[in-house]
Amino acid sequence: MAVDVPVVEAASRKRSKRFVQILELVADRGTVPLPELVETLGISPATARRDLAELTEQQLVIRIHGGVKALDHGSELPVQLRDTKFPAAKRAIARAVAARIPQERYAVALSGGTTTARVAAELTGHPQLTIVTNSLSIAELVHKQADLRIVLTGGSLRAQSLEMVGPLAERSFDALNVGTAILGADGIAASAGVTTHDETEARTNRAMVASAASTIVVADGSKVGRVTLAQMVSLSEVQTLITDESADAHELERIRAAGVEVVVA
Protein backbone atom coordinates (compact mmCIF):
# COMPACT_ATOMS: atom_id res chain seq x y z
CA MET A 1 0.00 0.00 0.00
CA ALA A 2 1.30 3.49 -0.87
CA VAL A 3 2.53 5.65 1.98
CA ASP A 4 1.09 9.17 2.29
CA VAL A 5 4.22 11.38 2.28
CA PRO A 6 2.62 14.33 4.16
CA VAL A 7 1.67 11.94 6.96
CA VAL A 8 5.24 10.65 7.11
CA GLU A 9 6.59 14.23 7.20
CA ALA A 10 4.14 15.17 9.95
CA ALA A 11 5.21 12.17 12.00
CA SER A 12 8.85 13.11 11.50
CA ARG A 13 8.21 16.68 12.68
CA LYS A 14 6.35 15.40 15.72
CA ARG A 15 9.22 13.09 16.60
CA SER A 16 11.79 15.86 16.16
CA LYS A 17 9.82 18.08 18.52
CA ARG A 18 9.74 15.22 21.03
CA PHE A 19 13.53 14.86 20.74
CA VAL A 20 13.89 18.56 21.51
CA GLN A 21 11.68 18.19 24.58
CA ILE A 22 13.71 15.21 25.81
CA LEU A 23 17.05 16.96 25.30
CA GLU A 24 15.88 20.14 27.02
CA LEU A 25 14.46 18.15 29.95
CA VAL A 26 17.68 16.19 30.35
CA ALA A 27 19.82 19.33 30.01
CA ASP A 28 17.75 21.08 32.67
CA ARG A 29 17.67 18.23 35.21
CA GLY A 30 20.82 16.27 34.45
CA THR A 31 19.24 12.88 35.05
CA VAL A 32 15.64 11.91 34.24
CA PRO A 33 14.02 8.59 35.25
CA LEU A 34 12.07 6.84 32.47
CA PRO A 35 8.69 7.04 34.29
CA GLU A 36 9.09 10.81 34.68
CA LEU A 37 9.93 11.14 30.99
CA VAL A 38 6.83 9.15 30.05
CA GLU A 39 4.57 11.22 32.29
CA THR A 40 6.01 14.62 31.30
CA LEU A 41 5.84 13.99 27.55
CA GLY A 42 2.61 11.98 27.60
CA ILE A 43 4.09 9.09 25.64
CA SER A 44 4.21 5.34 26.11
CA PRO A 45 7.22 3.61 27.72
CA ALA A 46 7.91 1.87 24.40
CA THR A 47 8.02 5.19 22.54
CA ALA A 48 10.29 6.67 25.19
CA ARG A 49 12.69 3.74 24.92
CA ARG A 50 12.82 4.02 21.12
CA ASP A 51 13.51 7.75 21.32
CA LEU A 52 16.22 7.29 23.93
CA ALA A 53 17.83 4.53 21.87
CA GLU A 54 18.11 6.84 18.86
CA LEU A 55 19.34 9.81 20.91
CA THR A 56 21.93 7.55 22.52
CA GLU A 57 23.05 6.26 19.12
CA GLN A 58 23.51 9.87 18.00
CA GLN A 59 25.61 10.48 21.15
CA LEU A 60 23.23 13.16 22.45
CA VAL A 61 22.39 11.49 25.79
CA ILE A 62 23.66 8.64 27.97
CA ARG A 63 21.33 5.76 28.89
CA ILE A 64 21.50 4.65 32.50
CA HIS A 65 19.56 2.01 34.40
CA GLY A 66 15.96 3.19 34.60
CA GLY A 67 16.47 6.47 32.81
CA VAL A 68 18.77 8.84 30.95
CA LYS A 69 21.38 11.49 31.78
CA ALA A 70 22.95 14.43 29.98
CA LEU A 71 26.30 14.46 28.26
CA ASP A 72 28.99 16.83 29.49
CA HIS A 73 28.83 19.22 26.48
CA GLY A 74 25.97 21.32 27.84
CA SER A 75 22.48 22.10 26.65
CA GLU A 76 23.12 23.03 23.02
CA LEU A 77 20.73 21.33 20.63
CA PRO A 78 21.99 19.95 17.31
CA VAL A 79 21.17 22.28 14.44
CA GLN A 80 18.93 19.65 12.81
CA LEU A 81 16.58 19.76 15.82
CA ARG A 82 16.62 23.48 16.55
CA ASP A 83 14.52 24.33 13.49
CA THR A 84 11.46 22.75 15.09
CA LYS A 85 11.36 25.50 17.73
CA PHE A 86 9.47 28.80 17.40
CA PRO A 87 9.03 28.70 13.59
CA ALA A 88 6.47 31.54 13.47
CA ALA A 89 8.71 33.86 15.51
CA LYS A 90 11.71 33.07 13.31
CA ARG A 91 9.74 33.79 10.15
CA ALA A 92 8.62 37.17 11.52
CA ILE A 93 12.18 38.03 12.55
CA ALA A 94 13.50 37.03 9.12
CA ARG A 95 10.97 39.23 7.31
CA ALA A 96 11.92 42.19 9.52
CA VAL A 97 15.61 41.71 8.73
CA ALA A 98 15.03 41.35 4.98
CA ALA A 99 13.11 44.63 4.93
CA ARG A 100 16.25 46.40 6.22
CA ILE A 101 18.65 45.08 3.57
CA PRO A 102 19.01 47.30 0.46
CA GLN A 103 17.58 46.04 -2.83
CA GLU A 104 20.82 46.78 -4.69
CA ARG A 105 24.41 45.58 -4.91
CA TYR A 106 25.17 44.79 -1.28
CA ALA A 107 27.00 42.25 0.89
CA VAL A 108 25.80 40.63 4.11
CA ALA A 109 27.48 38.11 6.41
CA LEU A 110 25.40 35.41 8.07
CA SER A 111 26.44 33.27 11.01
CA GLY A 112 25.02 29.78 11.42
CA GLY A 113 21.74 28.96 13.12
CA THR A 114 18.11 28.31 12.29
CA THR A 115 17.02 31.94 12.63
CA THR A 116 19.77 33.16 10.30
CA ALA A 117 18.81 30.38 7.89
CA ARG A 118 15.28 31.82 7.83
CA VAL A 119 16.81 35.21 7.10
CA ALA A 120 18.81 33.74 4.23
CA ALA A 121 15.64 32.28 2.73
CA GLU A 122 13.95 35.69 2.93
CA LEU A 123 16.93 37.33 1.22
CA THR A 124 16.78 35.14 -1.88
CA GLY A 125 14.59 37.72 -3.61
CA HIS A 126 17.15 40.52 -3.21
CA PRO A 127 18.93 41.28 -6.50
CA GLN A 128 22.73 41.62 -6.68
CA LEU A 129 23.20 40.42 -3.10
CA THR A 130 26.37 38.73 -1.88
CA ILE A 131 25.98 36.39 1.11
CA VAL A 132 29.14 35.57 3.05
CA THR A 133 28.68 32.71 5.50
CA ASN A 134 30.54 30.06 7.46
CA SER A 135 27.38 27.92 7.65
CA LEU A 136 27.10 24.85 5.43
CA SER A 137 23.35 24.78 6.06
CA ILE A 138 22.87 28.31 4.77
CA ALA A 139 25.13 27.75 1.75
CA GLU A 140 23.12 24.63 0.86
CA LEU A 141 19.85 26.53 1.28
CA VAL A 142 20.64 29.42 -1.08
CA HIS A 143 23.32 28.19 -3.49
CA LYS A 144 20.88 27.51 -6.34
CA GLN A 145 19.61 31.10 -6.44
CA ALA A 146 20.98 32.57 -9.66
CA ASP A 147 20.75 36.19 -8.48
CA LEU A 148 22.84 35.59 -5.36
CA ARG A 149 26.60 35.42 -4.99
CA ILE A 150 27.61 33.01 -2.21
CA VAL A 151 30.99 33.19 -0.44
CA LEU A 152 31.66 30.28 1.93
CA THR A 153 34.55 30.62 4.36
CA GLY A 154 37.16 27.98 5.02
CA GLY A 155 37.78 26.51 8.44
CA SER A 156 37.21 23.39 10.52
CA LEU A 157 33.71 21.92 10.57
CA ARG A 158 31.89 22.11 13.91
CA ALA A 159 29.46 19.19 13.65
CA GLN A 160 26.99 20.43 16.28
CA SER A 161 26.20 23.61 14.32
CA LEU A 162 27.46 22.72 10.79
CA GLU A 163 29.62 25.83 10.83
CA MET A 164 33.18 26.37 9.65
CA VAL A 165 35.17 27.80 12.55
CA GLY A 166 38.72 28.48 13.66
CA PRO A 167 41.64 30.50 12.27
CA LEU A 168 40.92 29.82 8.58
CA ALA A 169 37.33 31.01 8.95
CA GLU A 170 38.47 34.07 10.90
CA ARG A 171 41.02 34.99 8.24
CA SER A 172 38.32 34.64 5.57
CA PHE A 173 36.22 37.26 7.32
CA ASP A 174 39.30 39.45 7.94
CA ALA A 175 39.84 39.69 4.17
CA LEU A 176 36.29 40.92 3.43
CA ASN A 177 34.17 44.02 3.96
CA VAL A 178 30.40 43.61 4.22
CA GLY A 179 27.58 46.03 4.82
CA THR A 180 25.68 44.11 7.49
CA ALA A 181 26.55 41.17 9.74
CA ILE A 182 23.47 39.16 10.72
CA LEU A 183 24.37 37.29 13.88
CA GLY A 184 22.45 34.44 15.46
CA ALA A 185 22.89 33.84 19.18
CA ASP A 186 22.27 31.32 21.94
CA GLY A 187 21.80 34.22 24.33
CA ILE A 188 21.69 38.01 24.49
CA ALA A 189 21.61 39.92 27.75
CA ALA A 190 22.45 43.39 28.99
CA SER A 191 24.84 41.87 31.52
CA ALA A 192 26.85 39.67 29.13
CA GLY A 193 26.33 40.80 25.55
CA VAL A 194 25.78 38.27 22.78
CA THR A 195 26.80 34.72 23.71
CA THR A 196 27.06 31.20 22.31
CA HIS A 197 27.86 27.72 23.63
CA ASP A 198 31.26 27.31 21.95
CA GLU A 199 34.30 29.54 22.39
CA THR A 200 35.78 28.73 18.95
CA GLU A 201 32.49 29.61 17.27
CA ALA A 202 32.44 32.82 19.32
CA ARG A 203 35.86 33.90 18.00
CA THR A 204 34.83 33.19 14.40
CA ASN A 205 31.63 35.19 14.77
CA ARG A 206 33.59 38.03 16.37
CA ALA A 207 35.70 38.18 13.20
CA MET A 208 32.52 38.25 11.13
CA VAL A 209 31.20 41.24 13.08
CA ALA A 210 34.54 43.04 12.74
CA SER A 211 34.24 42.76 8.94
CA ALA A 212 30.87 44.56 8.87
CA ALA A 213 29.79 48.19 8.89
CA SER A 214 26.81 47.31 11.11
CA THR A 215 25.51 44.31 13.04
CA ILE A 216 21.99 42.95 13.50
CA VAL A 217 21.44 40.24 16.12
CA VAL A 218 18.50 37.92 15.46
CA ALA A 219 17.16 36.02 18.47
CA ASP A 220 13.75 34.64 19.35
CA GLY A 221 12.34 35.59 22.73
CA SER A 222 13.68 32.49 24.48
CA LYS A 223 17.25 33.77 23.94
CA VAL A 224 16.67 37.25 25.42
CA GLY A 225 18.07 37.47 28.95
CA ARG A 226 19.90 34.17 28.53
CA VAL A 227 23.68 33.91 29.06
CA THR A 228 25.75 31.03 27.65
CA LEU A 229 29.44 30.14 27.81
CA ALA A 230 31.28 32.39 25.36
CA GLN A 231 30.78 36.04 24.49
CA MET A 232 30.76 36.75 20.75
CA VAL A 233 30.46 40.54 21.01
CA SER A 234 29.49 43.14 23.57
CA LEU A 235 26.31 45.17 23.13
CA SER A 236 28.44 48.19 22.14
CA GLU A 237 29.22 46.34 18.89
CA VAL A 238 25.56 45.70 18.07
CA GLN A 239 23.38 48.26 16.34
CA THR A 240 20.07 46.35 16.24
CA LEU A 241 18.37 43.41 17.96
CA ILE A 242 15.39 41.88 16.16
CA THR A 243 13.31 39.55 18.32
CA ASP A 244 9.66 38.60 18.82
CA GLU A 245 6.92 39.54 21.25
CA SER A 246 7.67 36.63 23.61
CA ALA A 247 10.91 38.34 24.73
CA ASP A 248 11.13 39.61 28.31
CA ALA A 249 10.12 43.28 28.20
CA HIS A 250 12.31 44.31 31.15
CA GLU A 251 15.41 42.74 29.58
CA LEU A 252 14.63 44.47 26.29
CA GLU A 253 14.55 47.80 28.11
CA ARG A 254 17.97 47.09 29.61
CA ILE A 255 19.30 46.24 26.15
CA ARG A 256 17.82 49.47 24.76
CA ALA A 257 19.47 51.40 27.60
CA ALA A 258 22.81 49.99 26.41
CA GLY A 259 22.31 51.79 23.10
CA VAL A 260 20.90 48.96 20.98
CA GLU A 261 17.89 49.53 18.73
CA VAL A 262 15.32 46.85 19.63
CA VAL A 263 12.78 45.72 17.04
CA VAL A 264 9.95 43.39 18.08
CA ALA A 265 8.73 41.57 14.96
C-alpha positions in Angstrom: 0.0 0.0 0.0 1.3 3.5 -0.9 2.5 5.7 2.0 1.1 9.2 2.3 4.2 11.4 2.3 2.6 14.3 4.2 1.7 11.9 7.0 5.2 10.7 7.1 6.6 14.2 7.2 4.1 15.2 10.0 5.2 12.2 12.0 8.9 13.1 11.5 8.2 16.7 12.7 6.3 15.4 15.7 9.2 13.1 16.6 11.8 15.9 16.2 9.8 18.1 18.5 9.7 15.2 21.0 13.5 14.9 20.7 13.9 18.6 21.5 11.7 18.2 24.6 13.7 15.2 25.8 17.1 17.0 25.3 15.9 20.1 27.0 14.5 18.2 29.9 17.7 16.2 30.3 19.8 19.3 30.0 17.8 21.1 32.7 17.7 18.2 35.2 20.8 16.3 34.4 19.2 12.9 35.1 15.6 11.9 34.2 14.0 8.6 35.2 12.1 6.8 32.5 8.7 7.0 34.3 9.1 10.8 34.7 9.9 11.1 31.0 6.8 9.1 30.0 4.6 11.2 32.3 6.0 14.6 31.3 5.8 14.0 27.6 2.6 12.0 27.6 4.1 9.1 25.6 4.2 5.3 26.1 7.2 3.6 27.7 7.9 1.9 24.4 8.0 5.2 22.5 10.3 6.7 25.2 12.7 3.7 24.9 12.8 4.0 21.1 13.5 7.8 21.3 16.2 7.3 23.9 17.8 4.5 21.9 18.1 6.8 18.9 19.3 9.8 20.9 21.9 7.6 22.5 23.0 6.3 19.1 23.5 9.9 18.0 25.6 10.5 21.2 23.2 13.2 22.4 22.4 11.5 25.8 23.7 8.6 28.0 21.3 5.8 28.9 21.5 4.7 32.5 19.6 2.0 34.4 16.0 3.2 34.6 16.5 6.5 32.8 18.8 8.8 31.0 21.4 11.5 31.8 22.9 14.4 30.0 26.3 14.5 28.3 29.0 16.8 29.5 28.8 19.2 26.5 26.0 21.3 27.8 22.5 22.1 26.6 23.1 23.0 23.0 20.7 21.3 20.6 22.0 20.0 17.3 21.2 22.3 14.4 18.9 19.6 12.8 16.6 19.8 15.8 16.6 23.5 16.6 14.5 24.3 13.5 11.5 22.8 15.1 11.4 25.5 17.7 9.5 28.8 17.4 9.0 28.7 13.6 6.5 31.5 13.5 8.7 33.9 15.5 11.7 33.1 13.3 9.7 33.8 10.1 8.6 37.2 11.5 12.2 38.0 12.5 13.5 37.0 9.1 11.0 39.2 7.3 11.9 42.2 9.5 15.6 41.7 8.7 15.0 41.3 5.0 13.1 44.6 4.9 16.3 46.4 6.2 18.6 45.1 3.6 19.0 47.3 0.5 17.6 46.0 -2.8 20.8 46.8 -4.7 24.4 45.6 -4.9 25.2 44.8 -1.3 27.0 42.2 0.9 25.8 40.6 4.1 27.5 38.1 6.4 25.4 35.4 8.1 26.4 33.3 11.0 25.0 29.8 11.4 21.7 29.0 13.1 18.1 28.3 12.3 17.0 31.9 12.6 19.8 33.2 10.3 18.8 30.4 7.9 15.3 31.8 7.8 16.8 35.2 7.1 18.8 33.7 4.2 15.6 32.3 2.7 13.9 35.7 2.9 16.9 37.3 1.2 16.8 35.1 -1.9 14.6 37.7 -3.6 17.1 40.5 -3.2 18.9 41.3 -6.5 22.7 41.6 -6.7 23.2 40.4 -3.1 26.4 38.7 -1.9 26.0 36.4 1.1 29.1 35.6 3.0 28.7 32.7 5.5 30.5 30.1 7.5 27.4 27.9 7.6 27.1 24.8 5.4 23.3 24.8 6.1 22.9 28.3 4.8 25.1 27.7 1.8 23.1 24.6 0.9 19.9 26.5 1.3 20.6 29.4 -1.1 23.3 28.2 -3.5 20.9 27.5 -6.3 19.6 31.1 -6.4 21.0 32.6 -9.7 20.7 36.2 -8.5 22.8 35.6 -5.4 26.6 35.4 -5.0 27.6 33.0 -2.2 31.0 33.2 -0.4 31.7 30.3 1.9 34.6 30.6 4.4 37.2 28.0 5.0 37.8 26.5 8.4 37.2 23.4 10.5 33.7 21.9 10.6 31.9 22.1 13.9 29.5 19.2 13.7 27.0 20.4 16.3 26.2 23.6 14.3 27.5 22.7 10.8 29.6 25.8 10.8 33.2 26.4 9.7 35.2 27.8 12.6 38.7 28.5 13.7 41.6 30.5 12.3 40.9 29.8 8.6 37.3 31.0 9.0 38.5 34.1 10.9 41.0 35.0 8.2 38.3 34.6 5.6 36.2 37.3 7.3 39.3 39.4 7.9 39.8 39.7 4.2 36.3 40.9 3.4 34.2 44.0 4.0 30.4 43.6 4.2 27.6 46.0 4.8 25.7 44.1 7.5 26.5 41.2 9.7 23.5 39.2 10.7 24.4 37.3 13.9 22.5 34.4 15.5 22.9 33.8 19.2 22.3 31.3 21.9 21.8 34.2 24.3 21.7 38.0 24.5 21.6 39.9 27.8 22.5 43.4 29.0 24.8 41.9 31.5 26.8 39.7 29.1 26.3 40.8 25.5 25.8 38.3 22.8 26.8 34.7 23.7 27.1 31.2 22.3 27.9 27.7 23.6 31.3 27.3 21.9 34.3 29.5 22.4 35.8 28.7 18.9 32.5 29.6 17.3 32.4 32.8 19.3 35.9 33.9 18.0 34.8 33.2 14.4 31.6 35.2 14.8 33.6 38.0 16.4 35.7 38.2 13.2 32.5 38.3 11.1 31.2 41.2 13.1 34.5 43.0 12.7 34.2 42.8 8.9 30.9 44.6 8.9 29.8 48.2 8.9 26.8 47.3 11.1 25.5 44.3 13.0 22.0 42.9 13.5 21.4 40.2 16.1 18.5 37.9 15.5 17.2 36.0 18.5 13.7 34.6 19.3 12.3 35.6 22.7 13.7 32.5 24.5 17.3 33.8 23.9 16.7 37.3 25.4 18.1 37.5 28.9 19.9 34.2 28.5 23.7 33.9 29.1 25.7 31.0 27.6 29.4 30.1 27.8 31.3 32.4 25.4 30.8 36.0 24.5 30.8 36.7 20.8 30.5 40.5 21.0 29.5 43.1 23.6 26.3 45.2 23.1 28.4 48.2 22.1 29.2 46.3 18.9 25.6 45.7 18.1 23.4 48.3 16.3 20.1 46.3 16.2 18.4 43.4 18.0 15.4 41.9 16.2 13.3 39.6 18.3 9.7 38.6 18.8 6.9 39.5 21.3 7.7 36.6 23.6 10.9 38.3 24.7 11.1 39.6 28.3 10.1 43.3 28.2 12.3 44.3 31.1 15.4 42.7 29.6 14.6 44.5 26.3 14.6 47.8 28.1 18.0 47.1 29.6 19.3 46.2 26.1 17.8 49.5 24.8 19.5 51.4 27.6 22.8 50.0 26.4 22.3 51.8 23.1 20.9 49.0 21.0 17.9 49.5 18.7 15.3 46.8 19.6 12.8 45.7 17.0 10.0 43.4 18.1 8.7 41.6 15.0 
